[in-house]
Amino acid sequence: MYYYGGFDLTYLIFALPALLLGMWAQAAVKSRFARYDRVLTKKGISGAQAAAILLKANGITDVKIAHIRGELTDNYNPTNKVLSLSDATYSSTSIAAVGVAAHETGHAIQHHVGYFPLTFRRMLVPVANLGSRLGPLMVVAGLGFGYSAYGEQYLPLLQLVTDIGLLLFAGATLFYLVTLPVEFNASWRALKILKGAGVFTDKSEVEGARNVLWAAAMTYVASALSAIASFVRILLIANRSRSRRR
């Protein structure tokens, strides 16, 4: 019921749109960052300087700003309170660099004020790591051995293995869903505080940063849709397999 002409319809309906969105989002991020990386801030403030200004403006004194290698590898680590800015962000005075730095600073502010979705996402990290790696394997193993010569004999156990795999996979999917409000809120905070702290002086700078951060946000949307699509597909396959055994 999920195939037509030998083609998996669940892939066409669920996975392919998420894949295409992800490819578009990645291309959009690179394109928009490259565009606004050539436009310098009017005050000549670098990504690292902007992060320092925004941290100070929000009363945060225990976060360290570090320089890491790579391009767009920027991140905030709430465990050791380190805000890491990449080569393309740390010293650059472009609108794109300052926007990305402000976004990561937004995560530091979330941590400082106890933003619940960020805290919840941190709690889900072990579940997400385990679920994304072990969940699909358990489902495939449970379904695969169910069709073996000894499948009928151990069917209850194999169904339990499948169900646990689905539960773990659901936990990993939930992680991607919770990531959406975390990332969108960080971008919202970034745009708000950039203007409020005087880092940007006119609407064109804010609009440029918004364009970069919006494209970056779409990559998280694509990841969430991909996770949901993968979970729905494997759930449909599991249900179809159970129906055939009845």
Order of alpha helices (4+ residues) and beta strands (2+ residues): beta-beta-alpha-alpha-beta-beta-beta-alpha-alpha-alpha-alpha
